[in-house]
């Protein structure tokens, strides 16, 4: 039954405030305009791109936008057999706040079945699963109307669930604004265009939500096949294969961006089995939780290798251990499972519950249960009569109750003897306690971030997801066919078609820059081909401070790696350092063997180095040889945060020291590149002629923010970590860093003004007191929806930092966003344009056809292919006061990608932004209470929450006594 809502006027167009920021950003035009029609430098090369042109037959189509509200009219109470509940707790969240998109879609789809008059309009309507509906045919009412919809009860025999679906006309969209806007006709059309783009995007995804065995993620941008696309990667996780789909406006018109995606998720089913696998108990092996950070961080070209592993209590051989989870396991499980949906298995119910945390073991956790009927309370009449007579009624008697453990309750209530009574019970969001073995984890709930994967999981995922370009291209074309755009009556009713083939466009391959080493070396300018070169016979261009005070702590057993053998390895390392031109005065460093207490072992080595030098100066360098990569964070945190002053350190894995001589020389050569930077040296420079607009008076800044996971289990959200890295001169090979903690999940850098002031001062001190005349700011990690806010706030903060030196000091600024989180991929049109990995050549740039209609942006694949399909970086210039052209900007960025100091190959993002990302990643281990954090790291969490300068102050310790932590400490 429908009810007409009385209104005095049509609903105004206020729903735009609720639209995705992404669509608003796609239409922004207030930034730097493209300075020309694109560059001309380089070798032309036709390429295919995974963008499919979208055509609208009737350019003047009118589409009606409706605001949708779905409210629960009746929420049935759970049945009498409820899980054990702690009555002291607060009520759970309301259904309105947690209803998933799939349930909203189910309610929406019932409209046509339960209200026949709506069926013709609904067959042409696209609904986003939240609150927006678009249709070219108006609903059969004027402004607003509410409809009743029923869904079956969660429990057998229960009352149906009732919902009110309120549909209100918001606005009418003239789709001609799209072509007017792209062709620069008309005035300010951004708001209308954002609505029009979203309407088409919702239309193309409407039926993807309803495919069988398909589950959506990432706000409906990704769709995963749960029937055929799952690959186990161990430790309670599997990888799901799916597709990404989104609409984008380009200078050539609207396109549909389709890509294959792979994401790691928890397996589903019996909760105890999933948790046992996640902690390593299911295999009867070592218990614990993945301790290291994930390993799939190699996509930028010089970076790779994962640190991971297991630690914790040992499980018994054979059957999984039923002992209570230890603290490390519990932290890991809380991180993985808090907020996940489960169902009960000890009784029939389809109701979903949310995991909030853990209680005590089932045979310990107790609660109050009532015994018998509760005594009746006095009625209002009885109370009035007693009051009139001046009498007092006895206090209402409470129902008799007793305490019982969860294990005993389940035996009494459900005749269920728990198999694992010593395991902690699960606490649900409604404060109910349920044994782990009585719960079933629902499928596909929130992916596992790659940084949380263990090394083994990351390696397994790479094997699944890293497809050669020709294979990925074929799979994308298959997905394009599977989406069924051209066979969809809903899409056809709008007059919209999507082309079947990828768009072919024009790209260019930029020439590589000249890489220059010290003139004293046998090779001064190595041949740079296919984005890489050789370190052999070169000498570093900037000599390090002479190395005198250093030592090695070996965490391999002395029996396995005897002192004499270790000294021989260090002799080879020293030889490599000297061959590269590094200054080494002490060729026999202190050697100690560490024990299980990693923190104490690091401190002991530092103490020995200090005691061995007459001036009692702190160490310049400490090297740690690890057997287990999970110990990485603990030794690094101790060296940086746990000593009187921070000390540069380098980790070597014992397994890498067992290489053959030739491979060992190459390995030590790579280590030397890091050591030289950590000792105030520089490795190589790029020929100045290949760096247009970058002069000796130019400061480059790179910035990034890394965010913590969402708050879990009622905990306070951890801080975000912001980092800015600045160069000391135009060559861009020596650096300084500034780090701050700030409000969790905030992208704008709160303290950017003071951070930039400090880095400008460092630049000034390194350049004889002269301030930079130009500043180029590369910003990593900004999503499309944040362009406007971030650039407005951060450019103003940078200008304020400059005015602190002098009110008249106004250097020319250029602000460029470096975006990696996108799904645009380029493919070769013939075999001649592929390298050995199947990818296009390093230096591919695209700045026409598929770029934004107004904003100055371009795609650059500066790196050579290694494994899988290369992802280009999307550069967006939001402010330019330095007068760049397309050619000068693209050449500068491409050349800078050859200056990454840790690898003799070009990387996929401009290094100063890459370094900021690395600093954020390292600094977060200093602030977060993580599974892999040492006691030092854990104790830092509270301080980092309360003091934004906490980490930076730790890095600056010793400055007053003349000790300076090297700017390249993060290498």
C-alpha positions, 0 to 999 in steps of 0.5 A: 500500500502506498501513501502520498506525502504532502509537500508544498513544493518539489524537492530541491536539488540537494542530493548532490551533497550526498554524491560520491566526491569522485564524480564531483572531482571528475568535473573540476575545472578550476585548476591549471589548464593544459598549456598546449595540445600535448607534447611532441618529444619522443617516438610515436607509438600507437597503443591500446587502452582498457577504455571503451567509448560510451555513446549516447544516441539521444544527446538531449535525453532527459533523465530524472533523478530520485532521492531514495530512503529505505527505512525499517517499518518493523524490525522483528525481535530475535527468537527466544533462544538467544546467545549469552548476553552481558546485560551491562552492555549497550544496545547494538547498532540500529539496522539503518546504519548497517544495512548492506547494499545487497539488502537495499537492492533486494528491497528495491527489486521487490518494489516491482513485484509488490507494486505493479504500477511501478514495474514499467518505470522500474524496468528502465530505472538504475538504483545505486543501492544507497539512495540515488535512482535515475530513470528516463521515465518518470514515476507515476506520482508528482513529487514524493511517495512512500511504498511498503515492502516486505521481506521474509523473516530471518527466523522460521515462522517469524514475522516478515520484515517491513520497510518503507521505501520513500521515493522523492523527485530531486531533479531532471538532468538534460544529458546534453550537458555532457557534450557541451561540457566536454566540447567547452560549450556553455558556462559552469556546468560542473554540478550538472555534469557530475550528476549526469556522469553518475547517472550513466555509471549507476546504470552500467553497474545496476545489473552487475550487482544482481549477477548470481555468485557475484559480490561487490566491493569498493563502493560498487566499483569492483565485482568478484566471482565467488563461484569460479574466481577463488584461489587459496593463498594460505593462512585463512585467506584466498584471492578473488578474481573480479572486474573493475568498472567505472565511467570516466570523462575524457577529452575524447568523450565518455569511456567505460574503464574495465579492468581485472582485479584481484583482492585477498579476502578471508575464507568463509565458513566455520569461524574456528577453522578460519581463525585456526588457519589465520594463526597457523594452528590448522596445520599443527605448525607454529602458532602465532600471527603474521608478523611482517609487512606484506611483500607485494610492494615491488610495483614501483620498480626498485622496490620489492621483497616482503618481510613476513613470517610467523611467531607465537606459541607452538601448536601441537602436532596433528589436531589444532591447539585448543588453548586460549589465543595468546596476546599476539594471536589475539591482536592479529585476530582482532585486526582481521575479524573485528567488524566481520559478519557471522551467523549462528550455527547452534540454532536455525537463524538467518540473522547476521551478527557483527564481531566486536571483539573477544571475551574470556575463555568459554569456561571462564566467561560468565553472565547472569541468567534469570531463574523462573518468572519475574515477580509482577510489579505494582500497578499504577493504581496500587502505587497511587493508593499506597501514596494516598494512605501514606504507605510505602510499597516494597521495592519491586523484586528482581527476578532470581538469577545466577551466574553461569559460564558460557560453556555451561549455558550452551550445554544446558540450553542447547545440549552442546558440549564445546570442543574448545572450551578454553578458547576465548568467546566472541563478543558481538556488537550487541554484547552477546558472547558466543563460542567461536565454534558456534559461529559461521563467518560470512563470505567476502567481507572487506579485503585484507590490505596488502600490507597485512599479508605475510611474505608467503601470502604476498608471494602466492598472491603475486603468482595469481594476480601478476598476468603478462600484458597479453594475458591481462588484455585478453581477460579484460576483453572477456570481462567486457563481454561478460558484463553484457552492456549491449544485451541489456534492455535497461541500458538500451532504453536509455539509448546508450551503447558501449563499444566492444573493443578497447580504444586505440590511441597515440602514445610516445616513448620518451628517450632515457636521460643520461645517468652520470657517476663520478669521473674517477670511475672507469664508467662515467655514463653507463648505457641506459637501455630498457629503463636500467643500467649496470653498476659495474666499474662505476664510482658514486658521485658523492663521497660518504662521510668516512666510516669509522664507528660501525658494527654488525649484530648477527642473529644467525647462530654462530654455529651456522655462520661462524665468526671467521666466515662472517668476517670474510663476508664483511671483507667482501662488503668492504671491498664493494664499498671501496670499489664504489668510491666509499670512504671506509677507515675501519675495515673490521667492524665490531661483531656480536651475536644476538639472542632472543631479546632483539632489543637488548642485542641491538643496544649491546652492540651500540654500547660496544661501539661507543665504548671502543672509541675515545670520544665516546661518539655514537655509532655511524652505522649498525648492520643486522643479519637476520634469520627470520624476516619478522624481526625486521621491525624490532631491530629497526625500531630499536636503532631509530627510537630506542637508543640515546640518539638515532643510528642508521641501520641496514638489515641483511637476511642470512639467506641472501649471504649464501649466494654464489660469489657473482650473485653476492657481489651484485647483492653487496653492490645493491646494499652499497647504494643504500649504505652510501645514502645513509652515510650522507653520500649520493650515488649518481646524478642525472644530466642537467640537460635532461632536467628542464626547469630544474636548476640549482635554485629549485627545491623539490618536495615530495609528500604522502600520508599513510592511514591506519586501518579503521578503528576496531572493537571500540578502540580509538582510531590510530593516527595517520602519518604524514611525511614530506621529503625535500632535496638539498639541491637541484640534482635531487640526490641528497634529502631531508625528511619531516614526519608528523602524526595527525588525526587518523584517516585525514588526508590533508597534511595538518602541519604542512606549514611547519614541515615545509618551513623546516625543509626550506631552512635545510635547503637554505643552510645547504646552499650558503644561506640562499632561499630557493627560487622555485618549488616543485611539490609532488604529492602522492596518495590523493584521490580524485575526490580530494583534489580541490580540498587538498590543493587549496589547503596545502598550497596555502600552507606552503605559501605561509611557510615561505612568508615566515622567512620574509613577507616578500618571499614568493617562490614560484610553485608547481603542485603535481599529484602522483596517482597510482590507484587507478585502473588505466592500463596500456597495451601494445598493438604489435609484438615489436612494441613489447619488451621481454616482459610483454610490456610497452617500453619504459618512458611511454607517455600518453597526454591526448585522447584519454586525458581529462577535458580541462585539467592538465594531466598525463599518464607516464609508464617510466619503468620497465616491466618486471612481473605482470602488467606495468601500471602507469602513474597518472600525473595531475598538475593542479598548479603551475607558476613555473611555466612548464609545457607538456614536453618539459614537464613530462621530460623532467618527471621521466628523467627524475624516475632514473634518480631513485637511489636504491636501484639501477633502474627507473621507477614508476613514480617520481622518487621524491614522492616515492621516498615520502611513501617509504618514510610514511611506511617506516614511520608508521611502525614507530607509532602503531601498536602492530603485531610486528611491533616491539615493546618499544613500538607498542609504547610509542602508540600513545605518545604518537596519538597525543604529540604530532612531533613525537616521531620527528623529535625522536629523529632529531635527538642529538642535534644539539650535541652535533649528531645528525641523523642522515637525511637518507636514513629511510633508504 
